[in-house]
Amino acid sequence: MDSIYASSSYTVPNLLRRETLLLPRTSNSIPSPSLRRAKKLRRARVSSSAATGSGAASNGAVSRALQGASNTALEQLDIERGVCIPFRKYSPELVRNKVLESRGAILSLMLRGVEIVWNLGLYWSNLGYDFLVGRDEEVVPYRARQLRNLLCDLGPSFIKAGQVLANRPDIIREDYMNELCILQDDVPSFPNQIAFRIIEEELGQPLEAVFSRISSETIAAASLGQVYRATLRATGEDVAIKVQRPGIEPIIYRDLFLFRTLASFLNGISMQKLGCNAELIVDEFGEKLLEELDYTLEARNLEDFLENFKNDPTVKIPQVYKQFSGSRVLVMEWIDGIRCTNPQAIKEAGIDVGGFLTIGVSAALRQLLEFGLFHGDPHPGNIFAMRDGRIAYVDFGNVAVLSQQNKQILIDAVVHAVNEDYAEMANDFTRLGFLSPGTDVTPIIPALEAIWQNSAGKGLSDFNFRSVTGKFNQLVYNYPIRIPERFSLVIRSLLTQEGICFTLKPDFKFLEVAYPYVAKRLLTDPNPALRERLIQVLFKDGLFQWKRLENLIVLAKENVAKMSSNPALQVKNTQSQRDWKVERKLDLTDTIKDGARLFFVDEGIRRQLLLALTEDSRLHIEELVDVYRLVEDQIDIPSVAVEVARGKVLVKREYDFVQLDYIIFLTLKISPFFHLVPHF
């Protein structure tokens, strides 16, 4: 049995928390469980935030200049994310006050500063020597490995910084990024007796009172903590215990203070040479790192993922045992599956690899585009193939949230790419925070066009995200582009999962699963914003794209067919089958009803659609018939007819009879062709 719980929730800083004022993740008016929990969380933290503020005040006020700069950087993050965070776990002032209130703070900072400057200075001097003697390229593998070891020696803050740099092509070159990726799994553990003492302190009782068995060796270790396997004494259930490294909080605060101080000195240079705000990068890093120190936040992440996937029979999310968990210890259900790093074991277990990868891609896209809450570190150690064909995720300390605003801009970017509107694609980069406001995007437009046309021109069979990302990394070096941390996680998440697909099935086509899912979302999602994007996709240069509509319908039907026939749907006794939501067909009834309603109430849309039927000086009856034949078994015709009848009444009331006469004339004109459609 290949049963392992590989956890690295301490690998990359968590992104937005649920105390942020996020827009609802769903299109309806009912707030998501995460949003409801956020409101309670904000109320609960008012008193603690006030207490923190009073304690900070006793240590003296921060200079107005520094405070203004800090606020500006954090406000820029909020604007990019589309959120407002009323009570932060991080601010430069909070970190400063926390560090300086401790006894011997100045001496500790001086000694730590000397240690950092000495080690990093020695490393940089070696790089300078390599450059002077002309061997800088040939020793890159050695220097990259040396950097990784150096970060490990400097402690958890620097390990975390290395893990973040492993996802930042806008800051560090690719060969160094690949070496720093090792930091995600290969970190020394700390002694068991210390870990067990911390667990007992959080539990408030001896280990043997709660667990009948606990592993003598760590299952996984990373920068902020490590994982053990145990068995609950009361129920006999196997669980995973994640425990935080001892005394890590003051170390993190001290290093963040030094990072922020250094960033303040280097900010002018970084803006001039790299086009990025050094203070902003440190603030992003610090905000997520401090949040990741609190395991109660990871417990909430687990609850949110459980809620999001509760009706999905193809995805397994571990339960969290909050009664045994705290800020430094997290106890969750043990996942008994096969790691995605072992493709041979997955095949030997009789798992349908193609079906498993299909549900994996769909689950990833749902997290990103539907929920706006996605797993930020889906490396092979955090993804398991269950023996019944389901996909399982572990390690939820590193998740990221996309606001409704950011999701809509991403969809805009997809629409602009489909329509080959590269000027608007460049503007989308500014709206998403890749470019500073006011940046001239004119030089970037030809580069974006070259990247997209070169990649998309190969077709679905040869398209892969790694090649696109490689070209984009070159763009980052040539232009003042900063990759916001949440989007670096999006990019990495897509790349990692594409890599898993290629490892398990080398001929797997990621986009052949992803594109049908996106097509289905565009056609069926009732969100008004997505309805608007669908219209943008179907019209190009004022002309209706009949072939594009047919392709969208075919792809969406393909997505439904693949998911409904997936072997994982045969799983038994894992959750109540009556709660499962399994689509057996592509239901376009609501989409067509919305379209009919829009046709009758929106004069501009009505004129566009009528022109689409008559453009090029001919009636496009054959195209209309082809589309109808694709959807005739996917719609509830009587309910659509009722909606159309209501629309006619509305037209009579609100629009002059000239427009109505034109509709009637067009109907009479195309009526001789109705016999081509059996049920028209």
C-alpha positions as CSV (number, residue, x, y, z in Angstrom):
1,M,0.0,0.0,0.0
2,D,1.5,3.3,-1.1
3,S,0.0,5.4,1.6
4,I,1.7,8.7,2.4
5,Y,0.6,12.1,3.6
6,A,3.0,14.6,2.0
7,S,2.3,18.1,3.3
8,S,4.0,21.3,2.6
9,S,1.4,23.8,3.6
10,Y,4.3,25.8,4.9
11,T,5.9,26.1,1.5
12,V,4.5,29.2,-0.2
13,P,2.8,32.1,1.6
14,N,-1.0,31.9,1.8
15,L,-2.8,34.6,-0.2
16,L,-6.0,36.3,0.7
17,R,-7.9,35.3,3.9
18,R,-11.6,35.1,4.6
19,E,-11.4,38.2,6.8
20,T,-11.1,40.2,3.5
21,L,-14.2,41.8,2.1
22,L,-14.4,39.6,-1.0
23,L,-17.2,39.8,-3.5
24,P,-19.3,36.7,-3.5
25,R,-17.7,33.7,-5.2
26,T,-21.0,32.6,-6.6
27,S,-23.2,34.3,-9.1
28,N,-26.4,34.2,-7.0
29,S,-27.3,36.5,-4.2
30,I,-26.6,33.9,-1.4
31,P,-23.2,34.5,0.2
32,S,-20.8,31.6,0.2
33,P,-20.0,29.8,3.5
34,S,-16.6,31.4,3.3
35,L,-18.1,34.9,3.1
36,R,-20.5,34.2,5.9
37,R,-17.6,33.0,8.0
38,A,-15.6,36.0,7.1
39,K,-18.2,38.4,8.6
40,K,-18.1,36.4,11.9
41,L,-14.3,36.4,11.8
42,R,-14.1,40.2,11.3
43,R,-16.4,40.8,14.2
44,A,-14.4,38.4,16.4
45,R,-11.1,40.1,15.6
46,V,-12.2,43.7,16.4
47,S,-11.3,43.5,20.0
48,S,-8.0,41.7,19.4
49,S,-7.0,44.2,16.8
50,A,-7.8,47.0,19.1
51,A,-5.7,45.4,21.8
52,T,-2.8,45.0,19.4
53,G,-3.1,48.6,18.4
54,S,-2.9,49.8,22.0
55,G,0.1,47.7,22.6
56,A,1.8,49.1,19.5
57,A,1.0,52.6,20.6
58,S,2.9,52.2,23.8
59,N,6.1,51.6,21.9
60,G,6.0,54.9,20.1
61,A,4.5,56.1,16.8
62,V,6.1,55.2,13.5
63,S,7.4,58.1,11.4
64,R,4.8,59.6,9.1
65,A,6.9,59.2,6.0
66,L,7.3,55.4,6.6
67,Q,3.7,55.0,7.6
68,G,2.5,56.8,4.4
69,A,4.8,54.6,2.2
70,S,3.5,51.5,3.9
71,N,-0.1,52.4,3.6
72,T,0.5,53.2,-0.1
73,A,2.0,49.8,-0.8
74,L,-0.8,47.9,1.1
75,E,-3.5,50.0,-0.5
76,Q,-2.1,49.2,-3.9
77,L,-2.3,45.5,-3.1
78,D,-6.0,45.9,-2.1
79,I,-6.8,47.7,-5.3
80,E,-5.2,45.0,-7.4
81,R,-7.0,42.3,-5.5
82,G,-10.3,44.1,-5.5
83,V,-10.7,43.7,-1.8
84,C,-10.5,45.7,1.4
85,I,-8.9,44.2,4.5
86,P,-10.1,46.0,7.7
87,F,-8.0,44.1,10.2
88,R,-4.6,42.9,9.0
89,K,-2.4,40.3,10.6
90,Y,0.5,42.2,8.9
91,S,1.6,45.7,8.5
92,P,5.2,47.1,8.6
93,E,4.3,49.1,11.7
94,L,2.9,46.0,13.5
95,V,6.1,44.1,12.7
96,R,8.3,47.0,13.8
97,N,6.5,47.4,17.1
98,K,6.4,43.6,17.7
99,V,10.2,43.3,17.2
100,L,11.2,46.4,19.2
101,E,9.0,45.6,22.2
102,S,11.1,42.5,23.0
103,R,14.1,42.7,25.4
104,G,17.4,42.9,23.8
105,A,15.8,43.7,20.4
106,I,18.5,46.0,19.1
107,L,21.3,43.6,19.9
108,S,19.4,40.7,18.4
109,L,18.7,42.7,15.2
110,M,22.3,43.7,14.9
111,L,23.6,40.2,15.3
112,R,21.1,38.8,12.9
113,G,21.8,41.6,10.4
114,V,25.5,40.9,10.5
115,E,24.8,37.1,10.0
116,I,22.6,37.8,7.0
117,V,24.9,40.4,5.4
118,W,28.0,38.3,5.9
119,N,26.5,35.1,4.4
120,L,24.7,36.8,1.5
121,G,27.6,39.2,0.9
122,L,30.0,36.3,0.6
123,Y,27.6,34.6,-1.8
124,W,27.3,37.7,-4.0
125,S,31.0,38.3,-4.0
126,N,31.4,34.8,-5.4
127,L,28.9,35.6,-8.1
128,G,30.8,38.8,-8.9
129,Y,34.1,36.9,-9.1
130,D,32.5,34.3,-11.5
131,F,31.4,37.2,-13.7
132,L,34.8,38.8,-13.8
133,V,36.6,35.6,-14.8
134,G,33.9,34.8,-17.4
135,R,32.6,31.5,-15.8
136,D,29.3,32.8,-14.6
137,E,27.2,30.6,-16.9
138,E,29.1,27.4,-16.5
139,V,28.9,27.4,-12.6
140,V,25.1,28.3,-12.5
141,P,24.1,24.8,-11.3
142,Y,26.6,24.9,-8.5
143,R,25.7,28.5,-7.5
144,A,22.0,27.7,-7.6
145,R,22.6,24.7,-5.3
146,Q,24.8,26.8,-3.0
147,L,22.0,29.4,-2.8
148,R,19.5,26.8,-1.7
149,N,21.8,25.5,1.0
150,L,22.5,29.0,2.2
151,L,18.8,29.8,2.5
152,C,18.3,26.6,4.6
153,D,21.1,27.7,6.9
154,L,19.6,31.1,7.4
155,G,16.4,29.7,8.7
156,P,12.6,29.4,8.0
157,S,12.1,33.0,6.8
158,F,14.7,32.5,4.1
159,I,13.4,29.1,3.2
160,K,10.0,30.6,2.7
161,A,11.6,33.4,0.7
162,G,13.3,30.8,-1.5
163,Q,10.0,29.0,-2.0
164,V,8.4,32.3,-3.1
165,L,11.3,33.1,-5.5
166,A,10.8,29.6,-7.0
167,N,7.5,31.0,-8.4
168,R,8.7,34.4,-9.4
169,P,10.2,34.6,-13.0
170,D,10.0,38.3,-12.8
171,I,12.7,38.3,-10.1
172,I,14.9,35.3,-10.6
173,R,16.1,33.3,-13.6
174,E,14.7,29.8,-14.5
175,D,17.6,27.6,-13.6
176,Y,17.7,29.1,-10.1
177,M,13.9,28.7,-9.8
178,N,14.2,25.0,-10.6
179,E,16.8,24.5,-7.8
180,L,14.8,26.5,-5.3
181,C,11.8,24.3,-6.0
182,I,13.6,21.6,-3.9
183,L,12.9,23.6,-0.8
184,Q,9.2,22.7,-1.1
185,D,9.9,19.1,0.2
186,D,13.5,18.8,1.3
187,V,13.8,20.6,4.7
188,P,15.4,19.2,7.9
189,S,12.9,18.2,10.6
190,F,13.1,19.1,14.3
191,P,13.2,16.5,17.2
192,N,10.1,14.4,18.0
193,Q,10.2,15.2,21.7
194,I,9.8,18.9,20.9
195,A,7.0,18.3,18.4
196,F,5.2,16.1,20.9
197,R,5.5,18.6,23.6
198,I,3.9,21.3,21.4
199,I,1.1,19.0,20.5
200,E,0.4,18.3,24.2
201,E,0.4,22.0,24.9
202,E,-2.2,22.7,22.2
203,L,-4.3,19.7,23.3
204,G,-4.1,20.5,27.0
205,Q,-3.7,16.8,27.8
206,P,-1.1,13.9,27.2
207,L,-0.7,12.5,23.7
208,E,-1.8,9.0,24.8
209,A,-5.2,10.4,26.0
210,V,-6.1,11.4,22.5
211,F,-4.0,9.1,20.2
212,S,-3.5,5.4,20.5
213,R,-0.6,5.5,18.1
214,I,1.7,8.1,16.6
215,S,4.5,7.6,14.0
216,S,8.0,7.7,15.4
217,E,9.3,9.5,12.2
218,T,8.0,12.5,10.4
219,I,6.0,11.9,7.3
220,A,7.0,15.3,5.8
221,A,8.9,18.4,6.9
222,A,9.1,21.9,5.6
223,S,10.0,25.4,6.6
224,L,7.2,26.1,9.2
225,G,6.4,22.6,10.5
226,Q,6.2,18.9,10.0
227,V,3.7,16.1,9.8
228,Y,3.1,12.8,11.7
229,R,0.6,10.0,11.3
230,A,-1.5,9.0,14.2
231,T,-4.7,7.1,15.3
232,L,-7.4,8.6,17.3
233,R,-8.0,6.6,20.5
234,A,-11.8,7.3,20.7
235,T,-12.7,6.3,17.1
236,G,-9.7,4.4,15.7
237,E,-9.5,6.8,12.7
238,D,-6.2,7.5,11.2
239,V,-5.2,11.2,11.1
240,A,-2.4,13.5,10.0
241,I,-1.0,15.8,12.6
242,K,0.8,19.0,11.5
243,V,2.8,20.7,14.1
244,Q,4.6,24.1,13.9
245,R,8.3,24.5,14.5
246,P,9.1,25.8,18.0
247,G,9.8,29.5,18.6
248,I,9.3,30.3,15.0
249,E,7.1,33.4,15.4
250,P,9.7,35.9,16.9
251,I,12.2,34.7,14.2
252,I,9.7,35.4,11.4
253,Y,8.9,38.9,12.9
254,R,12.6,39.8,13.2
255,D,13.5,38.7,9.7
256,L,10.5,40.5,8.2
257,F,11.6,43.7,9.9
258,L,15.0,43.4,8.4
259,F,13.5,42.5,5.0
260,R,11.3,45.6,5.0
261,T,14.1,47.9,6.2
262,L,16.3,46.6,3.3
263,A,13.4,47.0,0.8
264,S,12.9,50.6,1.9
265,F,16.6,51.3,1.0
266,L,16.5,49.4,-2.3
267,N,13.0,50.5,-3.5
268,G,14.3,53.3,-5.7
269,I,16.8,51.0,-7.4
270,S,14.3,48.2,-7.8
271,M,11.7,50.5,-9.4
272,Q,14.3,51.9,-11.8
273,K,16.1,48.7,-12.7
274,L,13.4,46.0,-12.4
275,G,10.2,48.0,-12.7
276,C,8.9,46.5,-9.4
277,N,8.2,47.9,-5.9
278,A,10.5,46.1,-3.4
279,E,8.4,47.2,-0.5
280,L,5.3,45.8,-2.2
281,I,7.0,42.4,-2.7
282,V,8.0,42.2,0.9
283,D,4.5,43.3,2.1
284,E,2.9,40.5,0.0
285,F,5.4,38.0,1.4
286,G,5.0,39.2,5.0
287,E,1.2,39.3,4.9
288,K,0.9,35.7,3.7
289,L,3.7,34.4,5.9
290,L,2.2,35.7,9.1
291,E,-1.2,34.3,8.1
292,E,0.3,30.9,7.4
293,L,1.7,30.8,10.9
294,D,-1.8,30.4,12.2
295,Y,-3.1,26.9,11.6
296,T,-6.7,27.9,12.5
297,L,-6.7,29.7,9.1
298,E,-5.7,26.5,7.3
299,A,-8.6,24.7,9.2
300,R,-11.0,27.3,7.7
301,N,-9.4,26.6,4.3
302,L,-10.3,23.0,4.6
303,E,-13.8,23.8,5.6
304,D,-14.2,26.0,2.6
305,F,-12.9,23.4,0.2
306,L,-15.2,20.8,1.8
307,E,-18.1,23.1,1.2
308,N,-17.2,23.9,-2.4
309,F,-16.8,20.2,-3.3
310,K,-19.5,18.7,-1.1
311,N,-21.6,17.7,-4.1
312,D,-18.8,16.6,-6.3
313,P,-18.3,12.8,-6.2
314,T,-15.0,12.9,-8.0
315,V,-13.0,15.0,-5.4
316,K,-11.9,14.0,-1.9
317,I,-11.1,16.7,0.7
318,P,-9.9,15.6,4.1
319,Q,-12.0,16.3,7.2
320,V,-10.5,18.6,9.9
321,Y,-10.7,17.8,13.6
322,K,-11.1,21.3,15.0
323,Q,-11.5,20.0,18.6
324,F,-7.9,18.7,18.5
325,S,-6.5,21.6,16.5
326,G,-5.1,25.1,17.4
327,S,-2.9,27.8,16.1
328,R,0.2,25.6,16.2
329,V,-1.3,22.1,15.6
330,L,-3.7,20.9,12.9
331,V,-5.3,17.4,13.0
332,M,-7.0,16.2,9.8
333,E,-8.2,13.0,8.2
334,W,-5.5,10.8,6.8
335,I,-5.6,10.4,3.0
336,D,-4.9,6.8,2.0
337,G,-4.1,7.1,-1.7
338,I,-1.3,6.9,-4.2
339,R,0.9,9.9,-4.7
340,C,1.0,11.4,-8.2
341,T,4.8,11.0,-8.2
342,N,4.3,7.2,-8.7
343,P,2.6,6.8,-12.0
344,Q,3.4,3.1,-12.1
345,A,1.6,2.4,-8.8
346,I,-1.4,4.3,-10.1
347,K,-1.6,2.2,-13.3
348,E,-1.0,-1.1,-11.3
349,A,-4.0,-0.1,-9.0
350,G,-6.2,-0.3,-12.1
351,I,-7.1,3.4,-12.0
352,D,-8.2,4.9,-15.3
353,V,-5.4,7.4,-15.8
354,G,-7.3,9.4,-18.5
355,G,-10.4,9.7,-16.3
356,F,-8.4,10.6,-13.3
357,L,-6.6,13.4,-15.1
358,T,-9.8,14.7,-16.6
359,I,-11.4,15.2,-13.1
360,G,-8.1,16.7,-11.9
361,V,-8.1,19.4,-14.6
362,S,-11.8,20.1,-14.1
363,A,-11.4,20.3,-10.3
364,A,-8.5,22.8,-10.8
365,L,-10.5,25.0,-13.2
366,R,-13.5,25.0,-10.9
367,Q,-11.3,26.2,-8.1
368,L,-9.9,29.0,-10.2
369,L,-12.9,30.2,-12.3
370,E,-15.9,29.1,-10.3
371,F,-15.0,29.3,-6.6
372,G,-12.2,31.8,-6.8
373,L,-10.5,29.8,-4.0
374,F,-7.7,27.5,-5.3
375,H,-5.0,25.3,-4.0
376,G,-1.8,27.2,-4.3
377,D,0.7,24.3,-4.2
378,P,-0.7,21.3,-6.1
379,H,2.7,19.6,-6.5
380,P,2.6,15.8,-6.9
381,G,3.1,15.2,-3.2
382,N,-0.1,17.1,-2.4
383,I,-2.3,15.3,-4.9
384,F,-3.4,11.7,-4.6
385,A,-5.1,9.2,-6.7
386,M,-7.7,7.4,-4.7
387,R,-8.2,3.7,-5.5
388,D,-11.8,4.4,-6.6
389,G,-10.6,6.9,-9.2
390,R,-11.2,10.1,-7.3
391,I,-8.7,12.9,-6.8
392,A,-7.7,13.9,-3.3
393,Y,-5.9,17.1,-2.2
394,V,-3.9,17.7,1.0
395,D,-2.0,20.7,2.4
396,F,-4.4,23.7,2.5
397,G,-2.1,26.3,4.2
398,N,-1.2,27.6,0.8
399,V,-4.3,28.7,-0.9
400,A,-5.1,31.8,-2.9
401,V,-8.3,33.8,-3.4
402,L,-9.3,35.6,-6.6
403,S,-11.9,38.3,-6.1
404,Q,-14.9,38.5,-8.4
405,Q,-13.3,41.5,-10.1
406,N,-10.0,39.6,-10.8
407,K,-11.9,36.6,-12.1
408,Q,-13.9,38.8,-14.5
409,I,-10.7,40.4,-15.7
410,L,-9.1,37.0,-16.3
411,I,-12.2,36.0,-18.4
412,D,-11.8,39.3,-20.2
413,A,-8.3,38.4,-21.0
414,V,-9.4,35.0,-22.4
415,V,-12.1,36.7,-24.5
416,H,-9.5,39.3,-25.8
417,A,-7.1,36.5,-26.7
418,V,-9.9,34.6,-28.6
419,N,-10.8,37.8,-30.4
420,E,-7.1,38.6,-30.9
421,D,-7.5,42.0,-29.3
422,Y,-3.9,42.4,-28.0
423,A,-4.3,46.1,-27.1
424,E,-7.0,45.1,-24.6
425,M,-5.0,42.1,-23.4
426,A,-2.2,44.6,-22.5
427,N,-4.6,46.8,-20.6
428,D,-5.8,43.6,-18.8
429,F,-2.3,43.3,-17.5
430,T,-2.5,46.7,-15.9
431,R,-5.9,46.0,-14.4
432,L,-4.5,42.8,-12.8
433,G,-1.5,44.5,-11.3
434,F,1.2,43.1,-13.7
435,L,1.9,46.7,-14.8
436,S,1.9,49.9,-12.8
437,P,-1.0,52.2,-13.6
438,G,-0.1,54.7,-16.3
439,T,2.5,52.4,-17.9
440,D,2.7,52.8,-21.7
441,V,1.5,49.4,-23.0
442,T,2.2,50.2,-26.7
443,P,5.6,48.4,-26.8
444,I,4.1,45.3,-25.1
445,I,1.3,44.7,-27.6
446,P,3.5,43.3,-30.4
447,A,5.2,41.0,-27.9
448,L,1.9,39.6,-26.6
449,E,0.7,39.1,-30.2
450,A,3.9,37.1,-31.0
451,I,3.6,34.9,-27.9
452,W,-0.1,34.1,-28.4
453,Q,0.0,33.5,-32.1
454,N,3.0,31.3,-31.9
455,S,1.5,29.2,-29.2
456,A,-2.2,29.1,-30.2
457,G,-1.3,28.6,-33.9
458,K,0.0,25.1,-33.1
459,G,-3.5,23.9,-32.1
460,L,-4.8,22.1,-29.0
461,S,-2.6,19.0,-29.7
462,D,0.7,20.9,-29.3
463,F,-0.3,23.7,-27.0
464,N,1.3,23.6,-23.5
465,F,1.5,26.2,-20.7
466,R,5.2,25.6,-20.1
467,S,6.2,26.9,-23.5
468,V,3.9,29.9,-23.1
469,T,5.3,30.6,-19.7
470,G,8.8,30.4,-20.9
471,K,8.1,33.1,-23.6
472,F,6.2,35.2,-21.0
473,N,9.3,35.0,-18.7
474,Q,11.3,36.6,-21.4
475,L,8.7,39.3,-21.7
476,V,9.0,39.9,-18.0
477,Y,12.7,40.5,-18.2
478,N,12.3,43.0,-21.1
479,Y,9.5,45.1,-19.7
480,P,8.6,46.5,-16.3
481,I,6.3,43.7,-15.4
482,R,5.7,42.5,-11.8
483,I,3.8,39.3,-11.3
484,P,1.5,39.7,-8.3
485,E,1.9,36.8,-5.9
486,R,-1.6,35.4,-6.3
487,F,-1.1,35.1,-10.1
488,S,2.4,33.6,-9.7
489,L,0.5,30.9,-7.8
490,V,-2.1,30.6,-10.6
491,I,0.7,30.2,-13.1
492,R,2.6,27.7,-11.0
493,S,-0.6,25.8,-10.2
494,L,-1.4,25.3,-13.9
495,L,2.2,24.4,-14.8
496,T,2.4,21.9,-11.9
497,Q,-0.8,20.2,-12.8
498,E,0.1,20.1,-16.5
499,G,3.4,18.5,-15.4
500,I,1.5,15.8,-13.4
501,C,-0.6,15.1,-16.5
502,F,2.4,14.6,-18.7
503,T,4.1,12.4,-16.1
504,L,1.1,10.1,-15.8
505,K,0.2,10.2,-19.4
506,P,2.7,11.7,-21.8
507,D,0.2,12.1,-24.7
508,F,-2.4,13.8,-22.4
509,K,-3.7,17.1,-23.9
510,F,-4.4,19.5,-21.1
511,L,-6.3,22.0,-23.2
512,E,-8.5,19.3,-24.7
513,V,-10.0,19.0,-21.2
514,A,-9.6,22.6,-20.1
515,Y,-11.2,24.2,-23.2
516,P,-14.4,22.2,-23.1
517,Y,-14.8,23.1,-19.5
518,V,-14.4,26.8,-20.3
519,A,-16.8,26.5,-23.2
520,K,-19.4,24.9,-20.9
521,R,-19.0,27.7,-18.3
522,L,-19.5,30.4,-21.0
523,L,-22.6,28.7,-22.3
524,T,-24.3,27.7,-19.0
525,D,-23.1,30.0,-16.2
526,P,-26.0,32.4,-15.3
527,N,-23.6,35.1,-14.1
528,P,-24.5,38.3,-16.0
529,A,-20.7,39.0,-16.4
530,L,-20.2,35.7,-18.1
531,R,-23.3,36.2,-20.3
532,E,-21.7,39.5,-21.4
533,R,-18.4,37.7,-22.2
534,L,-20.2,35.1,-24.2
535,I,-21.7,37.8,-26.4
536,Q,-18.2,39.3,-26.8
537,V,-16.9,35.9,-27.9
538,L,-19.7,35.4,-30.4
539,F,-19.2,38.7,-32.1
540,K,-16.0,39.8,-33.8
541,D,-15.7,43.1,-35.7
542,G,-19.5,43.3,-35.6
543,L,-20.0,40.0,-37.3
544,F,-21.7,37.0,-35.6
545,Q,-19.3,34.0,-35.4
546,W,-21.6,31.0,-36.3
547,K,-18.7,28.5,-36.4
548,R,-17.4,29.6,-33.0
549,L,-20.9,29.1,-31.5
550,E,-21.0,25.6,-33.0
551,N,-17.6,24.8,-31.6
552,L,-18.5,26.0,-28.2
553,I,-21.6,23.8,-28.1
554,V,-19.6,20.7,-29.3
555,L,-16.9,21.3,-26.8
556,A,-19.3,21.9,-23.9
557,K,-21.2,18.6,-24.8
558,E,-17.8,16.9,-24.8
559,N,-17.1,18.1,-21.3
560,V,-20.4,16.8,-20.0
561,A,-20.0,13.5,-21.7
562,K,-16.5,12.9,-20.3
563,M,-17.4,13.9,-16.8
564,S,-20.7,11.9,-16.7
565,S,-18.9,8.7,-17.9
566,N,-16.0,9.0,-15.5
567,P,-15.1,5.8,-13.6
568,A,-14.9,7.9,-10.3
569,L,-18.7,8.3,-10.4
570,Q,-19.0,4.6,-9.6
571,V,-17.6,5.2,-6.2
572,K,-19.8,3.8,-3.3
573,N,-20.3,4.8,0.3
574,T,-18.1,7.9,0.3
575,Q,-20.8,10.5,0.5
576,S,-24.5,10.6,0.1
577,Q,-25.3,9.8,-3.5
578,R,-28.5,11.7,-3.4
579,D,-26.5,14.9,-2.9
580,W,-24.3,14.3,-5.9
581,K,-24.8,16.7,-8.8
582,V,-23.9,14.7,-11.9
583,E,-24.8,16.4,-15.2
584,R,-25.9,13.8,-17.8
585,K,-26.5,16.4,-20.6
586,L,-25.7,20.0,-21.5
587,D,-28.7,21.9,-20.3
588,L,-28.9,25.1,-22.3
589,T,-32.5,26.0,-21.4
590,D,-31.7,28.8,-19.1
591,T,-29.1,30.2,-21.5
592,I,-31.5,30.3,-24.4
593,K,-34.2,31.8,-22.2
594,D,-31.8,34.5,-21.1
595,G,-30.9,35.1,-24.7
596,A,-34.6,35.4,-25.7
597,R,-35.2,37.8,-22.8
598,L,-32.2,39.9,-23.8
599,F,-33.3,39.8,-27.5
600,F,-36.7,41.4,-26.6
601,V,-35.5,44.0,-24.0
602,D,-32.1,45.1,-25.5
603,E,-32.4,47.0,-28.7
604,G,-28.7,46.8,-29.5
605,I,-28.5,43.0,-29.0
606,R,-31.7,42.6,-31.0
607,R,-30.4,44.5,-33.9
608,Q,-27.0,42.6,-33.8
609,L,-28.8,39.2,-33.9
610,L,-31.1,40.2,-36.6
611,L,-28.2,41.4,-38.7
612,A,-26.4,38.2,-38.0
613,L,-29.2,36.3,-39.7
614,T,-29.1,38.6,-42.7
615,E,-25.4,39.6,-43.0
616,D,-23.5,39.1,-46.3
617,S,-26.7,39.8,-48.1
618,R,-28.1,36.4,-47.4
619,L,-30.2,34.6,-44.8
620,H,-28.1,32.3,-42.6
621,I,-30.8,29.6,-42.3
622,E,-28.4,26.7,-42.7
623,E,-26.2,27.9,-39.8
624,L,-29.2,28.4,-37.6
625,V,-30.5,24.9,-38.4
626,D,-27.0,23.5,-37.7
627,V,-27.0,25.2,-34.3
628,Y,-30.5,24.0,-33.5
629,R,-29.7,20.4,-34.3
630,L,-26.8,20.6,-31.8
631,V,-29.0,21.8,-29.0
632,E,-32.4,20.4,-29.7
633,D,-32.0,17.6,-27.1
634,Q,-30.3,19.9,-24.6
635,I,-33.2,22.4,-24.1
636,D,-36.7,22.4,-22.6
637,I,-38.6,23.7,-25.6
638,P,-41.9,24.5,-23.8
639,S,-40.3,26.7,-21.2
640,V,-38.3,28.5,-23.9
641,A,-41.5,29.0,-25.8
642,V,-43.2,30.6,-22.8
643,E,-40.2,32.9,-22.4
644,V,-40.4,34.0,-26.0
645,A,-44.2,34.6,-25.7
646,R,-43.5,36.9,-22.7
647,G,-40.8,38.7,-24.6
648,K,-43.3,39.4,-27.5
649,V,-45.7,41.0,-25.0
650,L,-42.9,43.1,-23.7
651,V,-41.9,44.3,-27.2
652,K,-45.4,45.3,-27.9
653,R,-45.5,47.4,-24.8
654,E,-42.1,49.1,-25.0
655,Y,-41.1,49.3,-28.6
656,D,-42.6,50.8,-31.7
657,F,-44.3,48.7,-34.2
658,V,-41.7,49.3,-36.9
659,Q,-39.2,47.1,-35.1
660,L,-41.9,44.5,-34.4
661,D,-43.0,44.5,-38.0
662,Y,-39.4,43.8,-39.0
663,I,-39.2,40.8,-36.7
664,I,-42.5,39.5,-38.2
665,F,-41.2,40.1,-41.7
666,L,-38.0,38.2,-40.9
667,T,-40.0,35.4,-39.4
668,L,-42.1,35.1,-42.6
669,K,-39.0,35.3,-44.7
670,I,-37.4,32.3,-43.0
671,S,-40.5,30.2,-42.5
672,P,-40.1,28.2,-45.7
673,F,-37.0,26.7,-44.2
674,F,-38.6,25.5,-40.9
675,H,-39.2,22.0,-42.4
676,L,-35.4,21.5,-42.2
677,V,-35.7,21.3,-38.5
678,P,-37.8,18.4,-37.3
679,H,-39.2,20.0,-34.1
680,F,-39.1,23.7,-34.9
